[in-house]
C-alpha cells in the first residue's frame, strides 16, 4: 500500500498544472464550506442565545391562575417550594431564572401600547447583558423599582425617550385594574420578533402592579448543562410534579400571552402548571433555526455535487492520458484491484492535502471576519438578532469539509479507476491517444 501511495504522490507531482488546478478548486470549495457552516452555525448560536436569555429557558415551568373561570393570568404561586422539587429532581440543572409575567397597557403622553411584560432580577441574570444591546440609557438602572427597559420600536410607538415616565395598567387576580408609574431607564436595539412584544421591568415592580406576594412568580426558567437533556427533564418533571399534587396542563406551543384567550375559555379555577421548552415557547425561532440548518445542508450538497462532477471529469481525462501507462502496469503483472487502488489513492491524497489547506485558510478568514465585525444588512438584523456577522469555528464547521470533500473525491475516483482497471493490457499499450 505504501508503494501505491508513493506512485500516486509522484503522479500528482508529475502533472503539476492539473494538480494545482484541481487542488486549488478543492481548497476553494473547502474554504467556502468552512465559511458557510461557520456562518450558519454562528447565526444559529446567536439565535439560540438570544431566545434563551431573553424570553425562554431551556425548560420552563409556567403557571396560570384563575380566580374565576373567565379570567386568567400567568402566575406560579409559592414558587420556593416548587424550586426545591426542581433542584431535587433535575441533577442536570445549571441555574434557574425566576421571572414575572404580565400583559400590560403602557400609556405615554400621546400614545398607548399593550404588550407582554417580563419581570427580571438583573443581579441574578448577568448574562442578559450579552444579548441586550443598549442604544440609550443604562441597563444597570433596571435593578431599581419602578423602571422599565423598552426596545427601539416600542419607544418610537410610544414616542418616549430615556427619563420619560409611563403609566402601566394591568388587571390583578381579582379583576381590579391597577396602575403604576414606571420610568424608562434604557432603550435597547430591536431583536427580531422578541423585541416587538416584550418590555423588561424589575420583578418587584411586576409584583406591585399585579399586587402579588413575594413568593409568586410568572415562570421558572431552567437552564441545563446540556440542552440535549430537555425532553428527558420535561418528562421527569411532569411525572414528579403530578406526584407532588400539582395540576398540570398539556404542553402547547406559543408564548404564554398567546395562550391566555384559550385558557380563559376553559372551565376551571385555581392554578395549573405547564412544562415547556424553548422550542415550544419560541416556535417561530425554532423554524428559523431549522431553516438555517436546511439551507446550509442544501448549499453543502450543491458544492459537493460540483466537486464530484469536476473531479470525475478530471480523473477521466487523466486516465485517458495514461492509458499506455496502465497497460504497461497490467502487462508486468499489476492486478486490477491495485490499479483501482492507485487511482483512488491519487484522488484521496489530492483531496486530503487540498482540504487541509482550505480548512486552514477558512479558519483564518473566519477569525479575520469576526475581528472585523462585518455589519449585517439592516433587513437581516431582525432575523439574525445581531448587528455583525458571527462565524462560529468548531467541529461543526471543520469536520464536514474534511470528511465530505475527501469522501466525495475518493468515491467519485472509483468509477474512472474501475474503467482503467478493465482495460486489456494489449489494447492499452497499443493506444496512441
Buried (B, 14 or more C-beta within 10 A) or exposed (E): EEEBBEBBBEBBEEBEEBBEEBBEBBBBBBBBBBBBBBBBBBBBBBBBBBBBBBBBBBBBBBBBBBBEEEBBBBBBBEBEEBBEBBEEBBEBBEEBBBBBBBBBBBBBEEEEBEBBBBBBBBEBBEBBEEBBBBEBBEBEBBBEEBBBBBBBBBBEBBEBEBEBEBBBBBBBBEEEEBEBEBBBBBBBBBBBBBBBBBBBBBBBBBBBBBEBEEEBBBBBBBBBEEBEBBEEBBEBBBEBBEEEEBEBBEEEBBBBBBBBEEBBEBEEEEBBBBBBBBBBBBBBBBEBBEEBEEEBEEBBEEBBEEBBEBBBEBBBEBBBEBBBBBBBBBEEEBEBEBBBBBBBBBBBBBBBBBBBBBBBBBBEBBEEBBEEEEEBEEEEBBBBBBEBBBBBBEEBBBEBBBEBBBEBBBBBBBBBBBBBBEBEBEEBBEBEE
